[in-house]
Amino acid sequence: MTRYAVPRTGPRRWPSASSTPPGLEATIREGVAQTLDYMDRCRAESGHLVVFDRDESKPWDEKLYRRGESLDGRAVTVWGA
């Protein structure tokens, strides 16, 4: 059995408390590209990206979703939580 190492990057940290994180679409674009890179390294045929919304004032029915995204003809399933 061949094992492939996947780098562990840890949780994302924003540059400073006063800076604003990028919008959802930018986060998804960046995450899909990163997920596809990991898929290439592992030779995976499918990939999933989970995006967590930490806004406590937003109800769960607005946070939960599933949508398909693609880049260069390759698909990634994006889950909102």
N, C-alpha and C positions, 0 to 999 in steps of 0.2 A: 504494500500500500504506500502510495506517495503522499507525503504531507506538504502542505503549502503554508508558509508563514504569512499571517495577515497582521500588519502592524497595528498596535493598539495606541490610539491617539489620545484616549481619555476624553473627558467632557470638554465641550467648547467653552472657552473663556473669552469674553468680550474685552477689548483693550482697556476700558476704564468704566467705572460706574456711571459716569456722565454721558458716555457714548450710547447711541441708539443702535440696537441690532438691526441688520438689514431686514427688509420686508419679506413676507412669506414667499413670494415668487422667487426672489433672489436666493433665499435659503434652499428652496426646492431645486433650483437650477444647479447650485453648487453641490447639494447633496446627491443629486442624480449623477452628476459627473464623477463624484467620489465613489459612489456605489458601483458604477460601471467599471471604474479602475480596479476596485476590489474584485469584481466579477472576472475581469480579465486575468488577474493574478491567480485566482482560484479555479479558473476555467469553468465558472458557473454559467448555467444557461438562463437562470432567472435571478432577479434581485428584488429586494424590498427595502424601502427607506421609511423609517418612522420619524415623524416630526412632532415634537411635543410642544403644545401651547401652554405656557405657564401662567397665563392671565387668569387669576382666580375669580375675576368678576364675570368671565365669559361662561355661559352654561355649557354643559357637556355636549348637548345636541349641536352646538356650533363648532365644537372642537373635533368631533369625530367625523372622519370621512375616509374614503378610499378613492384614489384616482390613478389612472395610468399616465405615465410620462414616457417619452422616448427621446433619445439622442443618437444621432447617426444610425437610425433604424433599429436600435436596440431598446427594449422595453424594461422599465422598472415600475413596480407597484409602489405608490406613495400612500402611506397611512397617516392620518392626523389623529392625534391623541391629546 
